[in-house]
Every structure is written in C-alpha cells, then in structure tokens.
C-alpha cells in the first residue's frame, strides 16, 4: 500500500494513469469498463487505499444510488427492526441507504424531506408520522421523488403503500380472547398515527360481529412514550375500579408493556388461569414482548414481508421511471402469538 493520501478522484486518476471519465465510469458500474481496465483500476485502489466519496459520486449521476429511509421514531424497536431489514436489502441490491428518524416531530419530518431533496435519492421509503405529518409537505415531496409509504398510511400520497391488515389481525385476536375468556375491552391513548384508529374500528366491528358490546378505554397521553402512558394511565384506571372486563386488549405492545408494569405494582396477577386477575394482550409482536413478565400475547406483524415488499416495490418504481400506472396498496396479515399474559 502506497503511503500517499488521495484527496479526490481527479488525483487518483492522475496517479493511476487512467482517464478521469474512465475512472468515473468504473465507479458508476465496474462492468461498464473493459476487464483489463477494471483490473488496473482495482490494483490502483488497493495500492493507494482510495475510496471515493459515495455522496459526491451519486450527485454526479442523473439517477443516484441513494435510497432514503424515513421512520417516525427510531427508538421504537419495531421501526429499528424494520429499518434494519430494509437497509440490508438496499445494500444487497447495490443501493446506498440513508436512514432518518423524525423523532415524532412534524418540523423534523419536514426538514428530513428537504434534506433528502438535496441528496437527489433514486427513491424513498417513508413511514410518515401520519396524523402529525404536514400532509401538504409530504404530498409535494412525493410528487418530486419516487416514494413508497410503509406502516402508516396517508391516503392518496406516494406511489404505493405497504402495511399490515389491521382489520384481519385485530379481528383474529378479539375472536381468540372471546373464545378463551371474557370479551376484551380496548385500551388506547390518543392516536399518533392512522393504525391506532384502524385498530379501534376493527375492534368495535369484531366485537359487534361476535355479539358483544365494545368497551373502549380512552386514556390520556401524547407523543411516542407509549410505555410511560400505559404505566401511569394503567395505574389510574386500575385504581378507579370498575373495569368493564378482566381482559384488556391494548392498541399496541408498548402500551401493553406499561400496563403490565402497572398491574404488577397494584398487586394484580396477569395471566390465564386460577389466581389471575387480568388478561392483557397487545399488537405488533414488539421485540421485547416475549421477555415481559408474563410474556405478552400479541399479534405478530410480518416484518420481513412488509420490508421486502416495500423495497421491491420501490425498485420496480425506479426502473419504471419513478411513476406507477396506479397507486398500489398491499396489506399483509398478522399471526396470533399466544403467550402467558392471555
């Protein structure tokens, strides 16, 4: 390895004795140059330990290899897991994923979209804040950049949406809870994205279909600190007494995790069987849900299918020039995961 530090592609081309356009062509696509030329370039790369600035290379292309990935709250393990899967698939396909988190804030989400425009991405995979999003800003961005929405739907925006079939998954767990004990009440906080509303409606429809009266417990809270809301509001609801059922279905696992802690602090045993005061279930199969005490009964979203289909849909969109003939919606069914909490 030569000790000389290469500062840019022009200097690398000069030192390697290969024209700048040929070097640039190689970095855009190694197979686009002759095998003998490719060998010379790769020998020089090893000798000088040079790696080009991927962002600079991409900015000089008419179509970059950048793929933007935007999630509402990366601290949520659900989004961390699905983003990790998307990143891996983009890298395997030769694209360069750039991950952003909106931290549950509309202003941050808008700034991310503005920053992505400057990076000229080939496409974007966007899980928007939903209700908290600036609809006009998201709509304008999606007009300029090929975009596939996932997890959180904003009707009519983006070239496609990929998510979970909340009607199927909530209907399935309601039927299970009714079959194995008291019909559940539904424990929710003010919704931060469209999934919460869809799940409440699916709960009401399932209960009415099964001949039971729906009971929705609305608790106070805001933002993305779901465990804190489940814990503090769960204690308040338990202390108030008069729960309409000893079975509580939470709108997501993170609320359920907080509620489990509240029940423990109030001396209520959670589970199915003699000596148990409550059954608690959730939705999402949060990565920590199997390690709660007791382990949480839930519905597993198909992480791999949602991530994989989102990526493949975006790749097809890019190949087609960035516009779909018609907006696509793809929903994947959930899977019931029975654990000791219910």
C-alpha positions as CSV (number, residue, x, y, z in Angstrom):
1,X,0.0,0.0,0.0
2,X,1.4,3.4,-1.0
3,X,1.6,5.9,1.8
4,X,0.3,8.8,-0.4
5,X,-3.2,10.1,0.7
6,X,-5.5,10.5,-2.3
7,X,-7.8,13.6,-1.8
8,X,-10.2,13.2,-4.8
9,X,-11.0,11.2,-7.9
10,X,-9.0,13.5,-10.2
11,X,-5.8,12.9,-8.2
12,X,-6.5,9.1,-8.2
13,X,-7.0,9.1,-12.0
14,X,-3.7,11.0,-12.5
15,X,-1.7,8.8,-10.2
16,X,-3.2,5.6,-11.7
17,X,-2.6,6.7,-15.3
18,X,-6.3,6.3,-16.3
19,X,-8.5,9.0,-17.6
20,X,-10.9,10.7,-15.2
21,X,-14.0,9.8,-17.3
22,X,-13.0,6.1,-17.3
23,X,-12.5,6.1,-13.6
24,X,-15.9,7.7,-13.1
25,X,-17.4,5.2,-15.4
26,X,-15.9,2.4,-13.3
27,X,-17.3,3.8,-10.1
28,X,-20.8,4.1,-11.6
29,X,-20.7,0.5,-12.9
30,X,-17.5,-1.7,-12.7
31,X,-18.8,-3.9,-15.5
32,X,-19.0,-0.9,-17.9
33,X,-15.2,-0.8,-18.5
34,X,-13.0,-3.5,-20.1
35,X,-11.8,-6.3,-17.9
36,X,-8.1,-5.2,-18.3
37,X,-9.0,-1.6,-17.4
38,X,-11.1,-2.8,-14.4
39,X,-8.0,-4.8,-13.2
40,X,-5.8,-1.7,-13.5
41,X,-8.2,0.4,-11.5
42,X,-8.7,-2.2,-8.8
43,X,-4.9,-2.6,-8.5
44,X,-4.5,1.1,-8.1
45,X,-7.3,1.2,-5.5
46,X,-5.5,-1.3,-3.4
47,X,-2.2,0.4,-3.8
48,X,-3.4,3.8,-2.8
49,X,-6.1,2.6,-0.4
50,X,-8.5,5.0,-2.1
51,X,-12.3,5.0,-1.6
52,X,-14.4,7.7,-3.4
53,X,-16.9,9.9,-1.6
54,X,-20.1,8.0,-2.3
55,X,-22.2,11.1,-2.0
56,X,-20.1,13.0,-4.4
57,X,-20.3,10.1,-6.9
58,X,-24.0,9.9,-6.6
59,X,-24.5,13.7,-7.0
60,X,-22.8,13.5,-10.4
61,X,-25.3,10.8,-11.7
62,X,-28.6,11.6,-13.3
63,X,-30.0,8.8,-11.2
64,X,-28.3,8.4,-7.8
65,X,-27.9,5.2,-5.9
66,X,-29.1,6.8,-2.7
67,X,-32.3,5.4,-1.1
68,X,-33.8,7.4,1.7
69,X,-35.5,5.6,4.6
70,X,-37.6,7.7,7.0
71,X,-39.2,6.4,10.2
72,X,-41.2,8.3,12.8
73,X,-39.3,7.1,15.9
74,X,-36.2,5.0,15.6
75,X,-36.1,4.4,19.4
76,X,-39.1,2.2,18.8
77,X,-37.7,-1.3,18.3
78,X,-40.4,-2.1,15.7
79,X,-39.1,0.7,13.4
80,X,-35.5,-0.2,14.3
81,X,-36.0,-3.8,13.2
82,X,-37.9,-3.0,10.0
83,X,-35.3,-0.2,9.1
84,X,-32.5,-2.7,9.6
85,X,-34.2,-5.2,7.3
86,X,-34.7,-2.5,4.6
87,X,-31.1,-1.3,4.9
88,X,-29.8,-4.8,4.3
89,X,-32.0,-5.3,1.2
90,X,-30.9,-2.0,-0.3
91,X,-27.2,-2.7,0.3
92,X,-27.6,-6.2,-1.3
93,X,-29.2,-4.6,-4.4
94,X,-26.3,-2.1,-4.7
95,X,-28.0,0.9,-3.3
96,X,-26.8,3.2,-0.5
97,X,-29.5,3.5,2.2
98,X,-29.6,6.7,4.3
99,X,-31.7,6.4,7.4
100,X,-33.6,9.3,9.2
101,X,-35.8,9.4,12.3
102,X,-38.4,12.2,12.7
103,X,-38.4,11.8,16.5
104,X,-42.2,12.1,16.4
105,X,-41.9,15.8,15.3
106,X,-43.6,17.3,12.3
107,X,-40.9,20.0,11.9
108,X,-38.1,17.4,11.9
109,X,-40.0,15.3,9.4
110,X,-40.3,18.3,7.1
111,X,-36.6,19.1,7.4
112,X,-35.8,15.5,6.6
113,X,-37.8,15.7,3.4
114,X,-36.0,18.9,2.4
115,X,-32.6,17.3,3.1
116,X,-33.5,14.3,1.0
117,X,-34.3,16.5,-2.0
118,X,-30.7,17.9,-1.9
119,X,-29.3,14.3,-1.9
120,X,-31.3,13.5,-5.1
121,X,-32.2,10.0,-4.0
122,X,-33.3,7.4,-6.5
123,X,-36.3,6.8,-4.3
124,X,-37.6,7.0,-0.7
125,X,-39.2,4.5,1.7
126,X,-41.3,6.6,4.1
127,X,-43.1,5.6,7.3
128,X,-44.7,9.0,8.0
129,X,-45.9,10.4,11.3
130,X,-49.4,10.1,10.0
131,X,-51.8,12.4,11.8
132,X,-48.9,14.6,12.9
133,X,-47.5,14.9,9.4
134,X,-47.7,18.1,7.3
135,X,-49.8,16.5,4.6
136,X,-49.1,19.2,2.1
137,X,-45.3,18.9,2.6
138,X,-45.4,15.1,2.3
139,X,-47.6,15.4,-0.8
140,X,-45.3,17.9,-2.5
141,X,-42.2,15.7,-1.7
142,X,-43.8,12.6,-3.1
143,X,-44.6,14.4,-6.4
144,X,-40.9,15.2,-6.8
145,X,-39.3,11.9,-5.5
146,X,-40.4,8.3,-6.2
147,X,-41.8,7.3,-2.8
148,X,-43.3,4.2,-1.2
149,X,-45.1,4.6,2.1
150,X,-45.0,1.8,4.6
151,X,-46.6,1.0,8.0
152,X,-48.5,4.4,8.3
153,X,-50.9,5.3,5.5
154,X,-51.7,8.8,4.2
155,X,-54.5,8.3,1.7
156,X,-53.6,9.2,-1.8
157,X,-50.0,10.1,-1.2
158,X,-47.0,8.2,-2.6
159,X,-46.9,5.8,-5.4
160,X,-47.7,2.8,-3.1
161,X,-48.4,1.8,0.4
162,X,-47.3,-1.4,2.2
163,X,-48.5,-2.3,5.7
164,X,-50.4,-4.6,7.9
165,X,-54.1,-5.7,7.6
166,X,-55.3,-4.3,10.9
167,X,-58.8,-5.5,10.3
168,X,-57.7,-9.1,10.0
169,X,-55.2,-9.0,12.8
170,X,-57.4,-7.3,15.4
171,X,-60.4,-9.4,14.4
172,X,-58.3,-12.5,14.9
173,X,-57.1,-11.6,18.4
174,X,-60.5,-10.4,19.5
175,X,-62.0,-13.8,18.4
176,X,-59.3,-15.6,20.4
177,X,-59.8,-13.6,23.5
178,X,-63.6,-14.0,23.4
179,X,-63.2,-17.7,22.9
180,X,-60.8,-18.2,25.8
181,X,-62.3,-15.8,28.5
182,X,-64.2,-12.6,29.0
183,X,-64.6,-10.5,25.9
184,X,-61.9,-7.8,25.9
185,X,-62.2,-4.0,26.4
186,X,-59.9,-1.9,24.2
187,X,-57.2,0.2,25.9
188,X,-55.9,3.1,23.9
189,X,-54.4,6.6,24.1
190,X,-55.0,9.4,21.6
191,X,-53.8,8.1,18.3
192,X,-50.5,9.3,16.9
193,X,-50.8,7.5,13.5
194,X,-53.6,6.0,11.4
195,X,-53.0,2.5,12.6
196,X,-54.5,3.3,16.1
197,X,-57.8,4.4,14.6
198,X,-57.9,1.4,12.2
199,X,-57.4,-0.9,15.1
200,X,-60.1,0.7,17.3
201,X,-62.6,0.4,14.4
202,X,-61.6,-3.2,13.8
203,X,-62.1,-4.0,17.5
204,X,-65.6,-2.5,17.5
205,X,-66.5,-4.3,14.4
206,X,-65.2,-7.6,15.6
207,X,-67.0,-7.3,19.0
208,X,-70.3,-6.4,17.3
209,X,-69.9,-9.3,14.8
210,X,-69.5,-11.7,17.7
211,X,-72.5,-10.3,19.5
212,X,-70.6,-8.4,22.3
213,X,-70.8,-4.8,23.4
214,X,-67.5,-3.0,22.7
215,X,-65.9,-1.0,25.5
216,X,-63.1,1.4,24.6
217,X,-61.0,2.8,27.5
218,X,-59.5,6.1,26.3
219,X,-56.5,7.2,28.4
220,X,-54.6,10.5,28.5
221,X,-51.2,10.8,26.8
222,X,-49.3,12.2,23.8
223,X,-46.2,11.6,21.8
224,X,-44.4,8.3,21.4
225,X,-43.7,7.4,25.1
226,X,-46.2,4.6,25.0
227,X,-44.8,2.5,27.9
228,X,-45.0,5.6,30.2
229,X,-48.6,6.2,29.2
230,X,-49.6,2.6,29.7
231,X,-47.9,2.5,33.1
232,X,-49.2,5.8,34.5
233,X,-52.7,5.6,33.0
234,X,-53.0,1.9,33.7
235,X,-52.5,2.6,37.4
236,X,-55.1,5.3,37.3
237,X,-57.6,3.1,35.6
238,X,-57.0,0.2,37.9
239,X,-57.2,2.4,41.0
240,X,-60.5,3.8,39.7
241,X,-62.0,0.3,39.6
242,X,-65.0,-0.8,37.6
243,X,-63.2,-2.2,34.6
244,X,-65.8,-3.5,32.1
245,X,-63.8,-6.7,31.6
246,X,-60.9,-8.6,33.1
247,X,-59.4,-8.8,29.6
248,X,-57.7,-5.8,28.1
249,X,-56.6,-5.6,24.5
250,X,-54.1,-2.7,24.0
251,X,-53.8,-0.9,20.7
252,X,-50.0,-1.7,20.6
253,X,-47.5,-3.8,22.6
254,X,-45.7,-0.8,24.0
255,X,-48.9,0.3,25.8
256,X,-49.4,-3.2,27.0
257,X,-45.8,-3.4,28.4
258,X,-46.6,-0.3,30.5
259,X,-49.9,-1.7,31.6
260,X,-48.3,-5.0,32.7
261,X,-46.0,-3.0,35.0
262,X,-49.0,-1.0,36.4
263,X,-50.8,-4.3,37.1
264,X,-47.8,-5.7,38.9
265,X,-47.4,-2.5,41.1
266,X,-51.1,-2.8,42.0
267,X,-50.7,-6.4,43.1
268,X,-52.8,-7.9,40.2
269,X,-51.6,-11.1,38.7
270,X,-51.8,-11.2,34.9
271,X,-52.4,-14.4,33.0
272,X,-54.8,-17.1,32.1
273,X,-55.9,-19.4,34.9
274,X,-56.6,-19.7,38.7
275,X,-55.4,-16.7,40.7
276,X,-55.1,-14.4,37.7
277,X,-57.0,-11.1,38.0
278,X,-56.4,-9.7,34.5
279,X,-55.6,-10.9,31.0
280,X,-53.6,-8.4,28.9
281,X,-52.8,-8.6,25.1
282,X,-51.2,-6.3,22.6
283,X,-50.4,-6.0,18.9
284,X,-47.2,-5.9,16.9
285,X,-45.0,-8.6,18.5
286,X,-42.6,-5.9,19.8
287,X,-39.1,-7.4,20.1
288,X,-39.3,-7.2,23.9
289,X,-42.9,-8.7,24.2
290,X,-41.6,-12.2,24.6
291,X,-39.5,-11.1,27.6
292,X,-42.1,-9.3,29.7
293,X,-43.4,-10.9,32.9
294,X,-45.6,-12.7,32.0
295,X,-44.7,-12.9,28.2
296,X,-47.2,-10.9,26.2
297,X,-49.9,-12.4,24.0
298,X,-50.0,-10.4,20.8
299,X,-50.3,-10.3,17.0
300,X,-47.0,-10.6,15.0
301,X,-46.7,-8.2,12.1
302,X,-44.8,-9.7,9.2
303,X,-41.6,-7.6,9.4
304,X,-39.8,-9.4,6.6
305,X,-42.7,-9.3,4.2
306,X,-43.5,-5.6,4.8
307,X,-39.8,-4.6,4.5
308,X,-39.2,-6.8,1.5
309,X,-42.3,-5.8,-0.5
310,X,-41.7,-2.1,0.2
311,X,-38.1,-2.4,-1.1
312,X,-39.1,-4.4,-4.2
313,X,-42.0,-2.1,-5.0
314,X,-39.6,0.9,-4.8
315,X,-37.1,-0.8,-7.1
316,X,-39.8,-1.5,-9.7
317,X,-40.9,2.1,-9.4
318,X,-37.3,3.3,-10.0
319,X,-36.9,1.1,-13.0
320,X,-40.2,2.4,-14.4
321,X,-39.0,6.0,-14.3
322,X,-40.4,6.9,-10.9
323,X,-44.2,6.8,-11.6
324,X,-46.7,4.0,-11.2
325,X,-49.6,3.5,-13.5
326,X,-51.9,3.3,-10.4
327,X,-51.3,3.6,-6.7
328,X,-50.8,0.2,-5.1
329,X,-51.9,-0.8,-1.6
330,X,-50.5,-4.1,-0.2
331,X,-51.6,-5.4,3.2
332,X,-50.1,-8.4,5.0
333,X,-52.0,-10.5,7.5
334,X,-50.8,-10.8,11.1
335,X,-50.2,-14.0,13.1
336,X,-51.6,-14.7,16.5
337,X,-48.9,-15.3,19.2
338,X,-50.3,-16.9,22.3
339,X,-48.2,-16.3,25.4
340,X,-48.9,-16.4,29.2
341,X,-50.4,-12.9,29.6
342,X,-53.7,-14.0,27.9
